Amino acid sequence: MVRLPAVRRADKLRAPMPPLASESKAQPAVQPRRLAGFWALIAVQFQGAFSDNALKWLVAFLVLDSALSKERRDLWFVLVVPLLFAVPFLIFSIPGGYFADKYSKRSVTLWTKFFELGVMGLATYALASDRLDIAGIALFLACTQGAIFGPTKYGLLPELLPVSKLSWGNGIIELGTLLAAISAALAGGFLAQSFHGRQIWSGVIFLALTVLGLLASLGISKVPAADPTRRFDWNVPAEFFHEIRRMRSDSTLWTAVVANTFFWFLGSLLLLNIVLYATDILRVDDAHSSHLLAALSLGIGMGSFAAGLASGRKIEPGMVLPGLGGILLMAAWLSRPHISYLAVLVELALLGVAGGFFVVPVNALIQQRPRPEEKGRTIAVANLLSFVGVALQPLAQYAMVRLGHPDPSRVFLIAAAMTLLMGIILARMLPDLWPRALDWTRLRPRATL
């Protein structure tokens, strides 16, 4: 006699998470014009991420090569430059969300590119006249442009792609962003060395790249404004906490926002620790140190691309905890003593791959869960929270430098412990993550006859 289970346990456990759009109905195919607009967006994002990061690294290298005292160099390199890069996202993310909702996201993209032209003109003047203070202002303004563009960039994805392609699109944009960041770090050092004493040419290159980005933005598909009647609330803190309360009413969305904030904090902590680890533990030169940074970043990019493909035609929350588990294992493994350079290179790449599988479904959920007229403000608050973590990291790092920095190997172990704690927190916030992880990894047999 064949016995049927009374209730499928998998279905019962999935009940707390509301169904995703991709699971509830069939999705239309991508329109060719919208797909072309998506690739134009990828090109614009790549150019913007490359220019911002290359300018950041160029300013950092110019600080290291300057005649400043060691204390002032440490202040600028460890604290000032990272804060100039991060603080604009804290200040201008919410206004960026307002623009993304109020106006067509294509129009916002064009406006930000024209603004970027002026900023790179200022950067060119600063580099030509060897004014680090003005170069710092230009870096702040360039990141202001990035902060305003952020909600538009991620808000455009669900307007150009159906939900069935959203994870794939996130994988592509994360891969492009990480490749831009890697090449920008290398380009910053190249520009500092190649144009020593004549940095005006670095400014000319930044201007030319911005023009190319502006031309690429013309290829983004025209989309209507999501909420043209929206008014700007000048009480930004009140709006911020209002959006937090609204997001917390959706447990899936709020869990994704918390996970995204942790990802950015952990990433910024690991990137700086890798430089210190390369110098203090491996005792390698700057070139080998940059290869370690590239391994982590490329791993995240490749992991993001693979996660987008592995998601199939839906958003796959089952990747979140396995991805976090991979980060935990690799970070703990990196804390052991006497590791060879090659082993560290491989382990950082694997840590990055795990990070890609973690962040792709998180980003896709943040883009998919809000209502269309609320996507811009939701993504803006998510960006702001992620850069709270980024901004706190250099403060903590500078304090450790002043007090005597702990062994970088122990920092990897601390990162592993924080990852374990975050996994527990996320599983408690959204209990459905655990059964979905078991289903996705095939560790739990599916109910059958």
C-alpha positions as CSV (number, residue, x, y, z in Angstrom):
1,M,0.0,0.0,0.0
2,V,1.4,3.4,-1.0
3,R,1.2,6.1,1.7
4,L,1.0,9.7,0.8
5,P,2.4,12.4,3.2
6,A,-0.5,14.4,4.8
7,V,1.3,17.7,4.3
8,R,4.4,18.4,2.3
9,R,6.9,19.7,4.9
10,A,8.6,21.9,2.3
11,D,5.4,23.7,1.4
12,K,4.5,24.1,5.1
13,L,7.9,25.7,6.0
14,R,7.7,28.1,3.0
15,A,4.6,29.7,4.3
16,P,6.2,32.6,6.1
17,M,7.7,34.1,3.0
18,P,5.2,35.6,0.6
19,P,5.4,34.2,-2.9
20,L,7.8,35.9,-5.3
21,A,6.4,37.3,-8.5
22,S,8.4,34.8,-10.5
23,E,6.9,31.9,-8.6
24,S,3.3,33.0,-9.0
25,K,2.9,33.6,-12.7
26,A,4.8,33.3,-16.0
27,Q,7.0,36.2,-17.0
28,P,7.1,37.8,-20.4
29,A,10.1,37.6,-22.6
30,V,12.6,40.5,-22.5
31,Q,11.8,43.1,-25.2
32,P,14.8,43.6,-27.5
33,R,14.7,47.3,-27.0
34,R,14.7,47.0,-23.2
35,L,17.5,44.4,-23.4
36,A,19.6,46.9,-25.4
37,G,18.8,49.5,-22.7
38,F,19.9,47.1,-20.0
39,W,23.3,46.7,-21.7
40,A,23.6,50.5,-22.1
41,L,23.0,50.7,-18.3
42,I,25.8,48.1,-17.7
43,A,28.1,50.3,-19.8
44,V,27.2,53.4,-17.9
45,Q,27.6,51.7,-14.5
46,F,31.0,50.3,-15.5
47,Q,32.3,53.7,-16.6
48,G,31.0,55.4,-13.4
49,A,32.4,52.8,-11.1
50,F,35.7,52.8,-12.8
51,S,36.1,56.6,-12.8
52,D,35.1,57.0,-9.1
53,N,37.4,54.2,-7.9
54,A,40.3,55.2,-10.2
55,L,40.0,58.8,-8.9
56,K,39.9,57.5,-5.3
57,W,43.0,55.4,-5.8
58,L,44.9,58.1,-7.7
59,V,44.3,60.6,-4.8
60,A,45.4,57.9,-2.3
61,F,48.6,57.2,-4.2
62,L,49.3,60.9,-4.6
63,V,48.9,61.2,-0.8
64,L,51.4,58.4,-0.3
65,D,53.8,60.1,-2.7
66,S,53.4,63.6,-1.1
67,A,55.8,65.3,1.3
68,L,53.3,65.1,4.1
69,S,54.5,63.8,7.5
70,K,53.8,60.1,8.4
71,E,51.0,61.1,10.8
72,R,49.3,63.3,8.1
73,R,49.7,60.6,5.5
74,D,48.1,58.0,7.8
75,L,45.2,60.5,8.5
76,W,44.6,61.1,4.8
77,F,45.2,57.5,3.5
78,V,43.4,55.5,6.2
79,L,40.7,58.0,7.2
80,V,40.1,61.1,5.0
81,V,40.1,59.5,1.5
82,P,37.9,56.5,2.5
83,L,35.4,58.9,4.2
84,L,35.4,61.3,1.2
85,F,34.4,58.2,-0.8
86,A,31.7,56.9,1.6
87,V,30.1,60.0,3.3
88,P,28.3,61.2,0.1
89,F,26.3,58.0,0.1
90,L,25.1,58.7,3.6
91,I,24.0,62.2,2.7
92,F,22.7,61.9,-0.8
93,S,21.2,58.4,-1.1
94,I,17.7,59.5,0.1
95,P,17.6,62.5,-2.3
96,G,18.8,60.0,-5.0
97,G,15.8,57.9,-4.1
98,Y,13.5,60.9,-4.5
99,F,14.8,61.7,-8.0
100,A,14.5,58.0,-9.0
101,D,10.8,57.9,-8.0
102,K,9.8,61.5,-9.1
103,Y,11.4,61.5,-12.6
104,S,12.2,59.1,-15.4
105,K,15.2,57.1,-14.3
106,R,16.7,57.6,-17.8
107,S,16.5,61.4,-17.3
108,V,18.1,61.1,-13.9
109,T,21.0,59.1,-15.5
110,L,21.6,61.9,-18.1
111,W,21.5,64.6,-15.4
112,T,24.1,62.8,-13.3
113,K,26.4,62.4,-16.3
114,F,26.3,66.1,-17.0
115,F,27.1,66.8,-13.4
116,E,30.0,64.3,-13.6
117,L,31.4,66.3,-16.5
118,G,31.7,69.4,-14.3
119,V,33.2,67.3,-11.4
120,M,35.9,65.8,-13.6
121,G,36.6,69.3,-14.9
122,L,37.3,70.3,-11.3
123,A,39.4,67.2,-10.8
124,T,41.5,68.0,-13.9
125,Y,42.2,71.5,-12.5
126,A,43.1,70.0,-9.1
127,L,45.5,67.4,-10.6
128,A,47.1,69.9,-13.0
129,S,47.8,72.4,-10.1
130,D,48.8,69.6,-7.6
131,R,46.1,70.6,-5.1
132,L,45.3,67.6,-3.0
133,D,42.6,69.5,-1.1
134,I,40.7,70.3,-4.3
135,A,41.2,66.8,-5.6
136,G,39.6,65.6,-2.3
137,I,36.6,67.9,-3.0
138,A,36.3,66.5,-6.5
139,L,36.4,63.0,-5.1
140,F,33.6,63.9,-2.7
141,L,31.5,65.4,-5.6
142,A,32.1,62.4,-7.8
143,C,30.8,60.1,-5.1
144,T,27.9,62.4,-4.6
145,Q,27.0,61.8,-8.2
146,G,27.3,58.0,-7.6
147,A,25.1,58.3,-4.5
148,I,22.3,60.0,-6.5
149,F,22.7,57.6,-9.4
150,G,22.6,54.5,-7.2
151,P,18.8,54.2,-6.6
152,T,18.2,55.0,-10.3
153,K,20.7,52.3,-11.4
154,Y,19.2,49.5,-9.3
155,G,15.7,50.8,-9.8
156,L,16.1,50.6,-13.6
157,L,16.8,46.8,-13.5
158,P,13.2,45.7,-12.7
159,E,12.0,48.3,-15.3
160,L,14.2,46.9,-18.1
161,L,14.0,43.2,-17.1
162,P,11.2,40.9,-16.1
163,V,11.5,39.2,-12.6
164,S,12.6,36.0,-14.2
165,K,15.7,37.8,-15.5
166,L,16.4,39.9,-12.4
167,S,18.9,37.6,-10.7
168,W,20.7,37.2,-14.0
169,G,20.8,41.0,-14.4
170,N,22.1,41.5,-10.9
171,G,24.8,39.0,-11.6
172,I,25.9,40.9,-14.7
173,I,25.9,44.3,-13.0
174,E,27.8,43.0,-10.0
175,L,30.4,41.3,-12.2
176,G,30.8,44.6,-14.2
177,T,31.0,46.7,-11.1
178,L,33.7,44.4,-9.5
179,L,35.7,44.3,-12.8
180,A,35.5,48.1,-12.9
181,A,36.8,48.3,-9.3
182,I,39.6,45.9,-10.0
183,S,40.8,47.7,-13.1
184,A,40.4,51.0,-11.4
185,A,42.7,50.0,-8.5
186,L,45.3,49.0,-11.1
187,A,44.7,52.2,-13.2
188,G,45.1,54.4,-10.2
189,G,48.6,53.2,-9.6
190,F,49.4,53.3,-13.3
191,L,48.2,57.0,-13.6
192,A,50.1,58.0,-10.5
193,Q,53.3,56.5,-11.8
194,S,53.0,57.2,-15.6
195,F,52.0,60.9,-15.3
196,H,54.1,61.8,-12.3
197,G,54.5,65.6,-12.3
198,R,51.9,66.0,-15.2
199,Q,48.7,64.7,-13.7
200,I,46.6,67.0,-16.0
201,W,46.6,64.0,-18.4
202,S,44.9,61.9,-15.8
203,G,42.2,64.5,-15.7
204,V,41.9,64.5,-19.4
205,I,41.4,60.7,-19.3
206,F,38.7,61.1,-16.7
207,L,36.9,63.7,-18.8
208,A,37.0,61.5,-21.9
209,L,35.6,58.5,-20.0
210,T,32.7,60.7,-18.7
211,V,31.9,61.7,-22.2
212,L,31.8,58.0,-23.2
213,G,29.5,57.3,-20.3
214,L,27.2,60.2,-21.3
215,L,26.9,58.8,-24.8
216,A,26.2,55.3,-23.5
217,S,23.4,56.7,-21.3
218,L,21.6,57.8,-24.4
219,G,21.0,54.1,-25.2
220,I,19.0,53.4,-22.0
221,S,15.4,52.7,-22.8
222,K,12.9,55.5,-22.1
223,V,10.8,54.7,-19.0
224,P,8.0,56.7,-17.4
225,A,8.4,58.3,-13.9
226,A,7.3,55.9,-11.2
227,D,5.7,58.5,-8.9
228,P,5.6,62.0,-10.6
229,T,3.4,63.4,-7.8
230,R,5.9,62.7,-5.1
231,R,7.1,65.6,-3.0
232,F,10.5,65.9,-1.4
233,D,10.4,65.7,2.4
234,W,13.1,68.1,3.7
235,N,13.0,66.3,7.1
236,V,15.4,63.7,5.8
237,P,15.8,61.9,9.2
238,A,12.0,61.6,9.5
239,E,11.8,60.2,6.0
240,F,14.6,57.8,6.7
241,F,13.0,56.3,9.8
242,H,9.6,56.2,8.0
243,E,11.1,54.1,5.3
244,I,12.8,51.9,7.9
245,R,9.4,51.2,9.5
246,R,7.8,50.5,6.2
247,M,10.6,48.1,5.2
248,R,10.4,46.3,8.5
249,S,6.7,45.5,7.8
250,D,8.0,43.1,5.0
251,S,10.2,40.6,6.8
252,T,11.7,39.4,3.5
253,L,12.7,42.8,2.4
254,W,14.0,43.9,5.8
255,T,16.2,40.7,6.0
256,A,17.6,41.5,2.6
257,V,18.4,45.0,3.6
258,V,20.2,43.9,6.8
259,A,22.1,41.3,4.8
260,N,23.2,43.9,2.2
261,T,24.4,46.2,5.0
262,F,26.5,43.4,6.5
263,F,28.0,42.5,3.1
264,W,29.3,46.0,2.5
265,F,30.7,46.4,6.0
266,L,32.5,43.0,5.8
267,G,33.8,43.7,2.3
268,S,35.3,47.1,3.4
269,L,36.8,45.4,6.4
270,L,38.4,42.6,4.4
271,L,39.8,44.8,1.6
272,L,41.8,47.0,4.0
273,N,42.8,43.9,6.1
274,I,44.2,42.2,3.0
275,V,46.6,45.1,2.4
276,L,47.8,44.9,6.0
277,Y,48.0,41.0,5.8
278,A,50.1,41.2,2.6
279,T,52.5,43.7,4.2
280,D,52.7,42.4,7.8
281,I,52.3,38.6,7.3
282,L,53.2,37.7,3.8
283,R,55.7,40.5,3.4
284,V,55.1,41.1,-0.3
285,D,55.3,44.2,-2.4
286,D,52.5,46.5,-3.5
287,A,52.0,44.6,-6.8
288,H,51.5,41.3,-5.1
289,S,49.2,43.0,-2.6
290,S,47.0,44.4,-5.4
291,H,46.8,40.8,-6.9
292,L,45.2,39.6,-3.6
293,L,42.7,42.5,-3.8
294,A,42.0,41.6,-7.4
295,A,41.5,37.9,-6.5
296,L,38.8,38.8,-3.9
297,S,37.0,41.3,-6.2
298,L,37.1,39.0,-9.2
299,G,35.8,36.1,-7.1
300,I,32.8,38.2,-6.0
301,G,32.2,39.2,-9.7
302,M,32.4,35.6,-11.0
303,G,30.4,34.3,-8.0
304,S,27.7,36.9,-8.8
305,F,27.6,35.9,-12.4
306,A,27.4,32.2,-11.6
307,A,24.7,32.9,-9.0
308,G,22.7,34.8,-11.6
309,L,22.9,31.8,-13.9
310,A,22.2,29.3,-11.1
311,S,19.0,31.2,-10.1
312,G,17.4,30.1,-13.3
313,R,14.2,32.1,-14.0
314,K,13.5,33.1,-10.4
315,I,15.0,34.8,-7.3
316,E,16.6,32.1,-5.2
317,P,16.8,33.0,-1.4
318,G,18.2,29.5,-0.8
319,M,21.6,30.8,-1.8
320,V,21.9,33.3,1.1
321,L,22.9,31.0,3.9
322,P,25.1,28.7,1.8
323,G,26.9,31.8,0.5
324,L,27.3,33.1,4.1
325,G,28.6,29.7,5.1
326,G,31.3,29.8,2.4
327,I,32.4,33.2,3.5
328,L,32.7,31.9,7.1
329,L,34.7,28.9,6.2
330,M,37.2,30.8,3.9
331,A,37.6,33.7,6.4
332,A,38.3,31.2,9.2
333,W,40.7,29.2,7.0
334,L,42.7,32.4,6.2
335,S,43.4,32.9,9.9
336,R,45.6,29.9,10.2
337,P,49.4,30.6,10.4
338,H,52.1,30.0,7.8
339,I,50.0,30.1,4.6
340,S,51.7,30.4,1.2
341,Y,51.0,33.4,-1.1
342,L,49.3,31.1,-3.7
343,A,47.0,29.5,-1.1
344,V,45.9,32.9,0.2
345,L,45.3,34.0,-3.4
346,V,43.0,31.0,-4.1
347,E,41.2,31.2,-0.7
348,L,40.4,34.9,-1.2
349,A,39.0,34.1,-4.7
350,L,36.8,31.3,-3.2
351,L,35.7,33.7,-0.4
352,G,34.7,36.2,-3.1
353,V,32.7,33.5,-5.0
354,A,30.8,32.7,-1.8
355,G,30.1,36.4,-1.4
356,G,28.7,36.6,-4.9
357,F,26.2,33.8,-4.2
358,F,25.3,35.6,-1.0
359,V,24.7,39.1,-2.4
360,V,22.9,38.4,-5.7
361,P,19.6,37.1,-4.2
362,V,19.8,39.8,-1.6
363,N,20.0,42.6,-4.2
364,A,17.3,41.0,-6.3
365,L,14.9,40.9,-3.3
366,I,15.6,44.6,-2.5
367,Q,14.7,45.5,-6.1
368,Q,11.7,43.1,-6.4
369,R,9.8,43.4,-3.1
370,P,8.8,47.1,-3.0
371,R,5.9,48.5,-5.0
372,P,7.0,50.2,-8.3
373,E,6.4,53.7,-6.9
374,E,8.5,52.9,-3.8
375,K,11.5,51.2,-5.4
376,G,13.6,54.3,-5.6
377,R,13.3,55.3,-1.9
378,T,13.7,51.7,-0.7
379,I,16.9,51.2,-2.7
380,A,18.1,54.6,-1.5
381,V,17.7,53.7,2.2
382,A,19.3,50.3,1.5
383,N,22.3,52.1,-0.1
384,L,22.5,54.5,2.8
385,L,22.5,51.7,5.4
386,S,25.2,49.8,3.5
387,F,27.4,52.9,3.4
388,V,26.9,53.4,7.2
389,G,28.9,50.2,7.5
390,V,31.5,51.4,4.9
391,A,31.9,54.7,6.7
392,L,32.3,53.1,10.2
393,Q,35.0,50.8,9.0
394,P,37.7,53.5,8.3
395,L,36.9,55.1,11.7
396,A,37.5,51.8,13.5
397,Q,40.5,51.0,11.3
398,Y,42.1,54.4,12.1
399,A,41.5,54.0,15.8
400,M,43.2,50.6,15.6
401,V,46.2,52.1,13.8
402,R,46.5,54.7,16.5
403,L,46.2,52.2,19.3
404,G,48.3,49.5,17.7
405,H,46.7,47.3,14.9
406,P,45.8,43.7,15.9
407,D,47.4,40.9,13.9
408,P,45.7,40.8,10.4
409,S,45.2,37.0,10.8
410,R,43.1,37.6,13.8
411,V,41.0,40.1,11.9
412,F,40.1,37.2,9.5
413,L,39.0,35.1,12.4
414,I,37.0,38.1,13.8
415,A,35.3,38.4,10.4
416,A,34.4,34.7,10.4
417,A,32.9,35.1,13.9
418,M,30.8,38.1,12.7
419,T,29.7,36.1,9.7
420,L,28.5,33.2,11.9
421,L,26.6,35.7,14.1
422,M,25.0,37.3,11.1
423,G,23.9,33.9,9.7
424,I,22.1,33.2,13.0
425,I,20.5,36.7,13.0
426,L,19.3,36.3,9.4
427,A,17.9,32.8,10.1
428,R,16.0,34.2,13.1
429,M,14.7,37.2,11.2
430,L,13.4,35.0,8.3
431,P,13.0,31.3,9.4
432,D,12.2,30.3,5.8
433,L,15.8,30.9,4.8
434,W,17.0,27.7,6.4
435,P,14.5,25.3,4.6
436,R,15.1,27.1,1.4
437,A,18.9,26.6,1.8
438,L,18.4,22.9,2.4
439,D,16.2,22.7,-0.7
440,W,18.6,24.6,-2.9
441,T,21.7,22.6,-1.8
442,R,19.7,19.4,-2.1
443,L,20.6,18.5,1.5
444,R,16.9,17.8,2.2
445,P,15.1,15.2,0.1
446,R,12.0,16.6,-1.6
447,A,8.7,15.0,-0.7
448,T,7.8,12.3,-3.2
449,L,5.4,9.4,-3.4
